[in-house]
Amino acid sequence: GDVPPPESSSEAGLVDEIGRRLVADVAWCLPDPAGDIQLESGERYTRSLTPTPYVHIRCPFDYADAAGETIRELAVYLRSQTDPNLPAGQRWFTGAQVTAPGRLYLLARFAPVPRTDGLRLVEEIVIPL
């Protein structure tokens, strides 16, 4: 169907993994109604130079990443490993290029988002610790 099954606390990974993109930026943040970090929910945050109970993750996808695919789920993995023989600086990886999946930290499923090579997707997530 068009909507993947809801996530549960016992999930081991994505239902239909398309690929992985390295995170570009990780920073502490704090709730702030005037903040420049805005989530789809409407919540806003501001970066912090000191540790807080919130971590902001920013992951911009290149135009060609997953072009032609339909995105239905998103996950944050810790300590994933990729084939060491891949080109230096590569940031998008197919499933075959991931040698160790790492630990699933966050999983979200949502309405389908078609990817085209004319759309640059930027995912921003705030994780309460």
C-alpha positions as CSV (number, residue, x, y, z in Angstrom):
1,G,0.0,0.0,0.0
2,D,0.9,3.7,0.0
3,V,1.4,3.9,3.8
4,P,4.0,1.7,5.4
5,P,3.2,0.0,8.7
6,P,3.6,2.2,11.8
7,E,6.9,1.9,13.7
8,S,7.1,0.1,17.0
9,S,9.7,-0.1,19.8
10,S,10.7,-3.6,18.6
11,E,11.8,-2.5,15.1
12,A,15.1,-3.8,13.8
13,G,15.4,-1.6,10.7
14,L,13.7,-0.1,7.7
15,V,11.1,-2.2,5.8
16,D,12.4,-1.3,2.4
17,E,15.8,0.5,2.6
18,I,16.7,2.5,-0.5
19,G,20.1,3.8,0.6
20,R,21.9,5.8,3.3
21,R,23.1,9.4,3.4
22,L,25.7,10.6,5.9
23,V,24.6,13.3,8.3
24,A,26.1,16.7,7.4
25,D,25.7,18.4,10.8
26,V,25.0,17.5,14.4
27,A,24.6,20.1,17.1
28,W,23.0,20.8,20.5
29,C,19.8,22.8,20.4
30,L,17.0,24.2,22.6
31,P,13.3,24.8,22.1
32,D,12.8,28.4,20.9
33,P,9.5,29.7,19.4
34,A,11.7,32.1,17.3
35,G,14.4,29.6,16.4
36,D,15.7,29.1,12.9
37,I,15.5,25.3,13.1
38,Q,11.9,24.4,12.2
39,L,10.4,20.9,12.2
40,E,7.4,19.8,10.2
41,S,5.4,19.7,13.4
42,G,5.9,23.5,13.8
43,E,8.3,23.1,16.7
44,R,11.3,25.5,16.5
45,Y,14.7,25.3,18.0
46,T,17.9,27.3,18.3
47,R,21.5,25.9,18.3
48,S,23.4,25.8,21.5
49,L,27.1,25.9,22.0
50,T,26.7,23.9,25.3
51,P,25.2,20.5,25.8
52,T,21.4,20.3,26.1
53,P,18.8,17.6,26.2
54,Y,18.2,18.0,22.4
55,V,20.3,17.1,19.4
56,H,19.7,18.6,16.0
57,I,20.6,16.4,13.0
58,R,20.7,18.0,9.5
59,C,21.0,15.7,6.4
60,P,20.9,17.3,3.0
61,F,20.4,14.9,0.1
62,D,22.0,15.6,-3.3
63,Y,19.7,16.0,-6.2
64,A,20.5,12.5,-7.5
65,D,20.3,10.6,-4.2
66,A,17.4,8.1,-4.5
67,A,16.1,9.9,-7.7
68,G,13.1,8.0,-9.1
69,E,12.4,6.3,-5.7
70,T,9.5,6.9,-3.3
71,I,10.6,7.6,0.3
72,R,8.2,6.2,3.0
73,E,10.5,5.9,6.0
74,L,13.6,7.4,7.5
75,A,16.0,6.1,10.1
76,V,19.0,7.3,12.0
77,Y,21.7,4.6,12.5
78,L,24.7,4.8,14.7
79,R,28.1,3.3,13.8
80,S,27.2,2.1,10.3
81,Q,30.1,1.0,8.2
82,T,30.6,1.1,4.5
83,D,32.9,-0.6,2.0
84,P,36.4,0.9,2.7
85,N,37.2,0.7,-1.1
86,L,34.6,3.3,-2.0
87,P,35.7,6.8,-3.2
88,A,36.7,9.3,-0.5
89,G,34.0,11.8,0.1
90,Q,31.1,9.6,-1.0
91,R,28.0,10.5,1.1
92,W,25.2,8.4,-0.4
93,F,25.4,4.6,-0.2
94,T,23.3,1.8,-1.6
95,G,22.5,-1.2,0.6
96,A,25.2,-3.3,-1.1
97,Q,27.8,-0.7,0.0
98,V,26.9,-0.9,3.7
99,T,29.0,-3.6,5.3
100,A,27.7,-3.2,8.8
101,P,24.2,-1.6,9.4
102,G,25.0,-0.2,12.8
103,R,22.5,0.4,15.6
104,L,19.0,1.7,14.8
105,Y,18.5,4.8,16.9
106,L,15.4,6.4,15.4
107,L,12.7,5.3,12.9
108,A,9.9,7.3,11.3
109,R,7.4,6.3,8.7
110,F,5.3,8.9,6.8
111,A,3.2,9.5,3.6
112,P,5.1,8.7,0.4
113,V,7.5,11.3,-0.9
114,P,8.5,10.8,-4.6
115,R,12.1,11.8,-5.3
116,T,13.1,13.4,-8.5
117,D,16.5,14.7,-9.6
118,G,15.0,18.2,-9.6
119,L,14.2,18.3,-5.9
120,R,16.8,18.7,-3.1
121,L,15.5,17.1,0.1
122,V,16.9,18.3,3.4
123,E,15.9,16.3,6.5
124,E,16.1,18.0,9.9
125,I,15.5,16.0,13.0
126,V,15.6,16.9,16.7
127,I,16.2,14.1,19.1
128,P,15.4,14.5,22.8
129,L,18.0,12.7,24.8
